[in-house]
Amino acid sequence: MSLAAYDVAIVGAGIVGAACADEFARRGLSVAVADRDQIGSGATSAGMGHVVTMDDSEAQFALTRYSQQLWQKLRDELPADVECEQCGTIWVAADEEEMEEVRCKHDYYGEREVPAEVLDAQTLQRLEPNLRAGLVGGLLVPQDLIINPPCAARFLMERAQKHGAKLHLDYSVVQAGQGRMQMTDGFEIRAKIVVNAAGAYASELTPGVEIKKRKGHLVITDRYPGFLRHQLVELGYLKSAHSISSDSVAFNVQPRRTGQILIGSSRQYGAEHRGVDSEILAHMLQRAYEYVPGLARMSTVHARAGFRAATPDKLPLIGPWPGDESLFLATGHEGLGITTSLGTARILVDQIMGTKPEIAIEPYLPSRAAKVPAHAE
Ligand SMILES: Cc1cc2nc3c(=O)[nH]c(=O)nc-3n(C[C@H](O)[C@H](O)[C@H](O)COP(=O)(O)OP(=O)(O)OC[C@H]3O[C@@H](n4cnc5c(N)ncnc54)[C@H](O)[C@@H]3O)c2cc1C
């Protein structure tokens, strides 16, 4: 049974699918979105909501910085439940070697006009008195933001709906491409453009897309207003994010407007179980206590897990999928999809509508990684 025809059909109502729906709908295209669960219930529900400019590669920098600026522009329109705060990030250096990294990062941001300030040990202690003594300094990046990811996804989807987008929740998509999106119960949506924004599950619908699930955990504490003021991340976080094989944890904490503190982060490959893994959770918390001992006295109210969608070259897949002219990808955002959702949507829609993207799109094109099955046309 076929439903109406649309300009665009999107699989996935995570933050990336929601941002794409919003962008397409606001630019006047008719949009249908299907998700087998609820809005923002996948990785988006486990996301920490740190909107961060990163410097791993020029391509990662370009997309994160562009997206962060889009979030900045959207700030005044975000409803209160998105809890958007410009708290800034402090990258914490535990020793001289990490302090050297702080200086490199500072130079990199400085050359690209991102405000950043090197902090010595005393200033770090003054800004964040609950960090343990003995840390050598850090880098303050004041324009980084925090948001509540599922609420942000809901806001974007509702805005898309106000512009006419149709949302089908609890619909599992079994086929996406060749101008249609087919659901388990036989419903079919026809569309000129089909966007696979199924996050860590994208390769189930588009064989040949190389996405690995990378599990992550998040712990949420009770309310302790004023205990922390910035998103605090250890420099070693980058080593953890870079590790492509082993399980890893890193100190990464965030103060919410409610006074709650989000504690991350962990990374695991090969963990398929959706539930919370108490062993890695214990490692993650232990790491956090090493930096902020007072966290150990706090009561935690909740722990969550989710799957990041990891690509081999650590960049997302945004654009046409070779072999099917109706099919586009918006996935593979690993640990940065909350940040880069807005930039992803912009450059995807620019590609489709023929408007000039504000950043170069080539590093993210899926053709760089396509292993199209022989039978695909
Ligand atoms: C612990 C943790 C912390 C993180 N912290 C941050 C952070 O601080 N900052 C940041 O920028 N990023 C962070 N991330 C990464 C971020 O959460 C993800 O990159 C982002 O949520 C990806 O969004 P998405 O819409 O692509 O995927 P998802 O949110 O997973 O959405 C995909 C949707 O597709 C649906 N779907 C899948 N298959 C089908 C199907 N066959 N039919 C119908 N629907 C389907 C799912 O139900 C789901 O709703 C974190 C991730 C984790 C796990």
The ligand as a MOL file (V3000), in Angstrom:
LIG
                    3D

  0  0  0     0  0            999 V3000
M  V30 BEGIN CTAB
M  V30 COUNTS 53 58 0 0 0
M  V30 BEGIN ATOM
M  V30 1 C 27.4080 8.5150 25.4770 0
M  V30 2 C 27.3790 9.4340 24.2980 0
M  V30 3 C 27.7030 10.7820 24.4680 0
M  V30 4 C 27.6890 11.6420 23.3770 0
M  V30 5 N 27.9700 12.9620 23.5770 0
M  V30 6 C 27.9280 13.8170 22.5270 0
M  V30 7 C 28.2070 15.1990 22.7280 0
M  V30 8 O 28.4220 15.6450 23.8430 0
M  V30 9 N 28.2120 16.0130 21.6360 0
M  V30 10 C 27.9640 15.5500 20.3710 0
M  V30 11 O 28.0100 16.3360 19.4250 0
M  V30 12 N 27.6420 14.2530 20.1550 0
M  V30 13 C 27.6450 13.3730 21.2000 0
M  V30 14 N 27.3930 12.0510 21.0070 0
M  V30 15 C 27.1020 11.5850 19.6520 0
M  V30 16 C 25.6660 11.8520 19.2750 0
M  V30 17 O 24.7860 11.4180 20.3050 0
M  V30 18 C 25.3310 11.1240 17.9560 0
M  V30 19 O 26.3180 11.3860 16.9870 0
M  V30 20 C 23.9910 11.6280 17.4260 0
M  V30 21 O 22.9720 11.4670 18.4010 0
M  V30 22 C 23.6060 10.8750 16.1580 0
M  V30 23 O 22.3170 11.2620 15.8030 0
M  V30 24 P 21.5430 10.4620 14.6760 0
M  V30 25 O 20.2780 11.1650 14.4510 0
M  V30 26 O 22.4730 10.2490 13.5180 0
M  V30 27 O 21.3640 9.0060 15.2910 0
M  V30 28 P 20.2630 8.4610 16.3260 0
M  V30 29 O 19.9980 9.4320 17.3990 0
M  V30 30 O 20.7270 7.0980 16.7200 0
M  V30 31 O 18.9580 8.3720 15.4470 0
M  V30 32 C 18.7730 7.3840 14.4730 0
M  V30 33 C 17.3170 7.0610 14.4710 0
M  V30 34 O 17.0670 6.1390 13.4140 0
M  V30 35 C 16.0760 5.2360 13.8310 0
M  V30 36 N 16.1980 4.0390 13.0160 0
M  V30 37 C 17.2980 3.2650 12.8220 0
M  V30 38 N 17.0140 2.2710 11.9720 0
M  V30 39 C 15.7180 2.4200 11.6110 0
M  V30 40 C 14.8280 1.6970 10.7530 0
M  V30 41 N 15.2300 0.6160 10.0760 0
M  V30 42 N 13.5560 2.1310 10.6160 0
M  V30 43 C 13.1080 3.2410 11.2700 0
M  V30 44 N 13.9110 3.9610 12.0970 0
M  V30 45 C 15.1900 3.5470 12.2570 0
M  V30 46 C 16.3730 5.0000 15.2990 0
M  V30 47 O 15.2070 4.5550 15.9950 0
M  V30 48 C 16.8470 6.3600 15.7440 0
M  V30 49 O 15.8030 7.1340 16.3400 0
M  V30 50 C 27.3710 11.1630 22.0780 0
M  V30 51 C 27.0170 9.8110 21.9160 0
M  V30 52 C 27.0130 8.9630 23.0070 0
M  V30 53 C 26.6150 7.5240 22.7990 0
M  V30 END ATOM
M  V30 BEGIN BOND
M  V30 1 1 1 2
M  V30 2 1 2 3
M  V30 3 2 2 52
M  V30 4 2 3 4
M  V30 5 1 4 5
M  V30 6 1 4 50
M  V30 7 2 5 6
M  V30 8 1 6 7
M  V30 9 1 6 13
M  V30 10 2 7 8
M  V30 11 1 7 9
M  V30 12 1 9 10
M  V30 13 2 10 11
M  V30 14 1 10 12
M  V30 15 2 12 13
M  V30 16 1 13 14
M  V30 17 1 14 15
M  V30 18 1 14 50
M  V30 19 1 15 16
M  V30 20 1 16 17
M  V30 21 1 16 18
M  V30 22 1 18 19
M  V30 23 1 18 20
M  V30 24 1 20 21
M  V30 25 1 20 22
M  V30 26 1 22 23
M  V30 27 1 23 24
M  V30 28 2 24 25
M  V30 29 1 24 26
M  V30 30 1 24 27
M  V30 31 1 27 28
M  V30 32 2 28 29
M  V30 33 1 28 30
M  V30 34 1 28 31
M  V30 35 1 31 32
M  V30 36 1 32 33
M  V30 37 1 33 34
M  V30 38 1 33 48
M  V30 39 1 34 35
M  V30 40 1 35 36
M  V30 41 1 35 46
M  V30 42 1 36 37
M  V30 43 1 36 45
M  V30 44 2 37 38
M  V30 45 1 38 39
M  V30 46 1 39 40
M  V30 47 2 39 45
M  V30 48 1 40 41
M  V30 49 2 40 42
M  V30 50 1 42 43
M  V30 51 2 43 44
M  V30 52 1 44 45
M  V30 53 1 46 47
M  V30 54 1 46 48
M  V30 55 1 48 49
M  V30 56 2 50 51
M  V30 57 1 51 52
M  V30 58 1 52 53
M  V30 END BOND
M  V30 END CTAB
M  END
